[in-house]
Amino acid sequence: MKSKTKKARFFINYILGPVYILFMFRITFFEDYESFTEKIIEHKSDPMMYLAFILAVISWLFIQWGAKFPKNNKQIS
């Protein structure tokens, strides 16, 4: 049972995480460009590119943080 959990964590943290960050970065920063490298080279001093990357990483961290809560939380009355 532990090996399945370790495999799932590896897949989520090291494969799905970077893909999610790259996908969110592309949605946030690359609106109408076809080429990644073309826009990165043109806007390498643009702070909006770095802000888009930081927001993608923060959104991934929020997803990781939210996934750690148990599913059956009892409501406090």
WOURPE-V134258 format. One record per pair of residues at least 4 apart in sequence whose ideal C-beta (glycine too) atoms are under 8 Angstrom apart, sorted by the first residue. I is the first residue (numbers start at 1). J is the second residue. D is the distance in whole Angstrom. If there is no record, write none. Layout:
i->I j->J d->D
i->I j->J d->D
This chain:
i->1 j->5 d->7
i->2 j->6 d->6
i->3 j->7 d->6
i->4 j->8 d->6
i->5 j->9 d->6
i->6 j->10 d->6
i->7 j->11 d->6
i->8 j->12 d->6
i->9 j->13 d->6
i->10 j->14 d->6
i->10 j->15 d->8
i->11 j->15 d->5
i->11 j->16 d->6
i->12 j->16 d->5
i->12 j->17 d->7
i->13 j->17 d->5
i->14 j->18 d->7
i->15 j->19 d->7
i->16 j->20 d->6
i->17 j->21 d->6
i->17 j->60 d->6
i->17 j->64 d->8
i->18 j->22 d->6
i->19 j->23 d->6
i->20 j->24 d->6
i->20 j->56 d->8
i->20 j->60 d->6
i->20 j->63 d->8
i->21 j->25 d->6
i->21 j->53 d->8
i->21 j->56 d->5
i->21 j->57 d->6
i->21 j->60 d->5
i->22 j->26 d->6
i->22 j->56 d->8
i->23 j->27 d->7
i->24 j->28 d->6
i->24 j->55 d->7
i->24 j->56 d->4
i->24 j->59 d->6
i->24 j->60 d->7
i->25 j->29 d->6
i->25 j->30 d->8
i->25 j->52 d->6
i->25 j->53 d->5
i->25 j->56 d->4
i->26 j->30 d->5
i->26 j->36 d->7
i->28 j->52 d->4
i->28 j->55 d->6
i->28 j->56 d->6
i->29 j->39 d->7
i->29 j->48 d->7
i->29 j->49 d->6
i->29 j->52 d->4
i->29 j->53 d->8
i->30 j->36 d->7
i->30 j->39 d->6
i->33 j->38 d->6
i->33 j->39 d->4
i->34 j->38 d->8
i->35 j->39 d->7
i->36 j->40 d->6
i->37 j->41 d->6
i->38 j->42 d->6
i->39 j->43 d->6
i->40 j->44 d->6
i->40 j->49 d->7
i->43 j->48 d->7
i->43 j->49 d->5
i->44 j->49 d->7
i->46 j->50 d->8
i->47 j->51 d->6
i->48 j->52 d->6
i->49 j->53 d->7
i->50 j->54 d->6
i->51 j->55 d->6
i->52 j->56 d->6
i->53 j->57 d->7
i->54 j->58 d->6
i->55 j->59 d->6
i->56 j->60 d->7
i->57 j->61 d->6
i->58 j->62 d->6
i->59 j->63 d->7
i->60 j->64 d->6
i->61 j->65 d->6
i->62 j->66 d->6
i->63 j->67 d->6
i->64 j->68 d->7
i->69 j->73 d->7
